[in-house]
Amino acid sequence: MGAVTTQDPGTAHPPGEFYEQEVAMSSAVKVLLALVAIWVALGIVGLLIKGLFWLFVIALVAFGFTLARSATRRGILGRR
């Protein structure tokens, strides 16, 4: 027959814990990607329409801030 394995109750995780974290992470990634897409679209509009170069500059700054903030929160650019 097959071997029976048991988990130590102290190391067991509640059911669904990892799934909830994955769902929350995927939602955060979706929001981040939506923000980045908005900044890129506004930047392109700012470059294409004469007189809206300021929109490109604002979109560029917002894009950089969004990426830096998300990288810091995820620990990529965190303090050492």
Beta strands, then each sheet from edge to edge (+ up, - down):
end
